């Protein structure tokens, strides 16, 4: 899922930073409010971040050039804290992985956070709400959230790469 450092053209890096910024800013606001109102959740926030870090560090080879595959771990955090706080946890994880593990990068941080920390958790949260309203078993519900959040992360990453590198015949037509 991580798009590697320097792989995207600079215009797309700027675009994905601008798209991701409002979600991150709102997530920081919610995170600060959560910590102030419920200080006891701080350790659960840390464990959720560590869980995301651990699962998204399990890098597997990918047939797509410029990317890698791994589970994201954002589904559980989405159920516990919602998609916006998960966005902030994801960006922290992605910064650590870019700096210390060479997974992803700083230039591609906006694109990577949009796919792993924003789009996946938002759709996962929608699935969670629908499954909860349908009174599905909590284990089935969390499985669906994790599955959908991970799968949608890969769909968005594919769209990001296709937009940045359109094919010459019948490919994505978005280009700067």
Secondary structure, 3 states (H helix, E strand, C coil): CCECCCCCCHHHHHHHHHHHHHHHHHHHHHHHHHHHHCHHHHHHHHHHHHHHHHHHCCCECCCCCCECECCCCHHHHHHHHCHHHHHHHHHHHHHHHHHHCCCCCCCCHHHHHHHHHHHHHHHHHHHHHHHHHCCCCHHHHHHHHHHHHHHHHHHHHHHHHHHHCCCCCCCCCCCC
